[in-house]
Amino acid sequence: DDRVVRENLVEMGWDTDKFVKGKVVGVVDFGAFVKVDATQLQSKVEGELFGLVHISVLTNGHVNQVKDVVKVADDVQVRVKGIDGKRVSLSMVPADEERPSPGGRFDRSVEEDCGAKDW
């Protein structure tokens, strides 16, 4: 369980633009799970961190299947975009090159009280 590592990183902070080495530990249809040594992000935080690289941020451009880009045991360069509770969001694309969210369920830019009445 990487709970303590996540909590310490949230408390101490890290550079969300910095790429660090990770190892792919799992591949699913929607992305790749990657293990990262937390000391690469914050020298005062020891331990491993596990996160998801969503298929949309595995590379610039369209990806048909995750296995076309990565496989288990691959060494990859990732950046930690954010930590929200148990979720660690990773990316293999620089922040300034990421495509904007398509407005899915995690798009917090939509006001909560907005609904069909507003269309």
C-alpha contacts under 8 A as a table, 3 or more apart, distances in Angstrom:
res1	aa1	res2	aa2	distance
1	D	4	V	7.92
2	D	5	V	5.26
2	D	6	R	6.23
2	D	47	G	7.55
2	D	48	E	6.50
2	D	49	L	5.72
2	D	50	F	7.15
3	R	6	R	5.16
3	R	7	E	6.15
3	R	86	K	7.23
4	V	7	E	5.08
4	V	8	N	6.07
5	V	8	N	5.19
5	V	9	L	6.18
5	V	38	A	7.24
5	V	45	V	6.62
5	V	46	E	6.99
5	V	47	G	6.24
5	V	48	E	7.01
5	V	49	L	6.59
6	R	9	L	5.23
6	R	10	V	6.20
6	R	49	L	7.06
6	R	83	I	7.01
6	R	86	K	7.82
7	E	10	V	5.19
7	E	11	E	6.19
8	N	11	E	5.05
8	N	12	M	5.99
8	N	45	V	6.53
9	L	12	M	5.15
9	L	13	G	5.23
9	L	14	W	6.67
9	L	42	Q	7.07
9	L	45	V	6.87
10	V	13	G	5.32
10	V	14	W	7.92
10	V	83	I	7.03
12	M	42	Q	7.63
13	G	42	Q	7.35
14	W	41	L	5.63
14	W	42	Q	5.95
15	D	18	K	5.48
15	D	41	L	6.97
16	T	79	R	6.25
16	T	80	V	5.58
16	T	81	K	5.29
16	T	82	G	7.36
17	D	79	R	6.29
17	D	80	V	7.74
17	D	81	K	7.66
17	D	94	P	6.90
17	D	95	A	6.50
18	K	41	L	7.80
18	K	79	R	5.68
18	K	80	V	7.82
19	F	77	Q	5.76
19	F	78	V	5.08
19	F	79	R	4.54
19	F	80	V	7.88
20	V	36	V	7.62
20	V	40	Q	6.33
20	V	41	L	7.40
20	V	77	Q	5.37
20	V	78	V	5.47
20	V	79	R	6.14
21	K	36	V	6.63
21	K	37	D	7.86
21	K	40	Q	7.98
21	K	75	D	6.81
21	K	76	V	5.80
21	K	77	Q	4.78
21	K	78	V	6.43
22	G	34	V	5.97
22	G	35	K	5.39
22	G	36	V	4.60
22	G	37	D	7.28
22	G	75	D	5.75
22	G	76	V	5.27
22	G	77	Q	6.05
22	G	78	V	6.57
23	K	34	V	5.35
23	K	35	K	5.25
23	K	36	V	6.77
23	K	72	V	7.83
23	K	73	A	5.91
23	K	74	D	5.70
23	K	75	D	4.63
23	K	76	V	6.01
24	V	27	V	7.56
24	V	32	A	6.62
24	V	33	F	5.83
24	V	34	V	4.37
24	V	35	K	6.43
24	V	70	V	7.57
24	V	71	K	6.74
24	V	72	V	5.00
24	V	73	A	5.18
24	V	74	D	5.36
24	V	75	D	6.51
24	V	76	V	7.15
25	V	32	A	7.63
25	V	33	F	5.64
25	V	34	V	5.49
25	V	35	K	6.54
25	V	72	V	5.28
25	V	73	A	6.11
26	G	32	A	5.74
26	G	33	F	4.91
26	G	34	V	7.05
26	G	71	K	7.69
26	G	72	V	5.60
27	V	31	G	6.20
27	V	32	A	4.48
27	V	33	F	6.21
27	V	66	V	7.01
27	V	67	K	7.25
27	V	70	V	7.91
27	V	71	K	6.65
27	V	72	V	6.57
28	V	31	G	5.46
28	V	32	A	6.11
28	V	66	V	7.20
29	D	55	I	7.90
29	D	65	Q	6.86
29	D	66	V	6.36
30	F	54	H	5.97
30	F	55	I	5.34
30	F	66	V	7.17
31	G	52	L	6.56
31	G	53	V	5.45
31	G	54	H	4.32
31	G	55	I	4.41
31	G	56	S	7.98
31	G	58	L	7.67
31	G	66	V	5.95
32	A	52	L	5.65
32	A	53	V	5.22
32	A	54	H	6.64
32	A	55	I	7.37
32	A	66	V	7.08
32	A	70	V	7.62
33	F	50	F	6.83
33	F	51	G	5.57
33	F	52	L	4.55
33	F	53	V	6.31
34	V	50	F	5.67
34	V	51	G	5.47
34	V	52	L	6.22
34	V	53	V	7.25
35	K	48	E	6.56
35	K	49	L	5.69
35	K	50	F	4.59
35	K	51	G	6.67
36	V	40	Q	7.98
36	V	48	E	5.58
36	V	49	L	5.14
36	V	50	F	6.34
37	D	40	Q	6.00
37	D	41	L	7.86
37	D	46	E	7.54
37	D	47	G	6.11
37	D	48	E	4.68
37	D	49	L	6.33
38	A	41	L	5.34
38	A	42	Q	6.37
38	A	43	S	7.72
38	A	45	V	6.02
38	A	46	E	5.82
38	A	47	G	5.69
38	A	48	E	5.47
38	A	49	L	6.04
39	T	42	Q	5.01
39	T	43	S	4.57
39	T	44	K	6.71
39	T	45	V	5.48
39	T	46	E	5.51
39	T	47	G	7.24
40	Q	43	S	6.53
42	Q	45	V	5.55
43	S	46	E	7.48
50	F	88	V	6.87
51	G	87	R	6.86
51	G	88	V	4.50
51	G	89	S	5.79
51	G	90	L	6.04
52	L	87	R	7.92
52	L	88	V	6.33
52	L	89	S	5.52
52	L	90	L	5.53
53	V	57	V	6.44
53	V	58	L	6.34
53	V	89	S	6.48
53	V	90	L	4.71
53	V	91	S	5.26
53	V	92	M	7.13
54	H	57	V	5.60
54	H	58	L	6.59
54	H	89	S	7.90
54	H	90	L	7.44
54	H	91	S	7.27
55	I	58	L	5.34
55	I	63	V	6.86
55	I	65	Q	7.86
55	I	66	V	6.22
56	S	59	T	7.27
56	S	62	H	7.40
56	S	63	V	7.23
57	V	60	N	6.92
57	V	91	S	5.32
57	V	92	M	5.84
57	V	93	V	5.76
57	V	98	E	6.98
58	L	63	V	7.79
58	L	66	V	7.86
58	L	69	V	7.21
58	L	91	S	6.48
58	L	92	M	5.15
58	L	93	V	6.68
59	T	62	H	7.79
59	T	63	V	7.60
59	T	69	V	7.96
59	T	92	M	6.12
59	T	93	V	5.79
60	N	93	V	6.59
60	N	97	E	7.49
60	N	98	E	7.44
63	V	66	V	6.86
63	V	68	D	7.50
63	V	69	V	7.76
64	N	68	D	7.37
65	Q	68	D	5.44
65	Q	69	V	7.52
66	V	69	V	5.57
66	V	70	V	6.26
66	V	71	K	7.92
67	K	70	V	5.17
67	K	71	K	5.62
70	V	74	D	6.51
71	K	74	D	5.78
76	V	92	M	7.92
77	Q	92	M	6.25
78	V	90	L	6.24
78	V	91	S	5.42
78	V	92	M	4.72
78	V	93	V	7.72
79	R	90	L	5.58
79	R	91	S	5.40
79	R	92	M	6.49
79	R	94	P	7.99
80	V	83	I	7.76
80	V	88	V	7.18
80	V	89	S	6.04
80	V	90	L	4.62
80	V	91	S	6.63
81	K	88	V	7.75
81	K	89	S	5.43
81	K	90	L	5.42
81	K	91	S	6.65
82	G	88	V	5.97
82	G	89	S	5.23
82	G	90	L	7.27
83	I	86	K	7.29
83	I	87	R	5.75
83	I	88	V	4.57
83	I	89	S	6.27
84	D	87	R	5.16
84	D	88	V	6.51
85	G	88	V	7.93
91	S	94	P	7.56
93	V	97	E	6.45
93	V	98	E	6.16
94	P	97	E	5.37
94	P	98	E	6.48
95	A	98	E	5.41
101	S	104	G	6.82
101	S	107	D	6.52
102	P	107	D	7.89
103	G	106	F	7.45
103	G	107	D	5.25
104	G	107	D	5.57
107	D	110	V	6.60
108	R	111	E	7.40
110	V	114	C	7.18
111	E	114	C	5.40
114	C	117	K	7.66
114	C	118	D	6.30
115	G	118	D	5.60
115	G	119	W	7.34
116	A	119	W	5.38
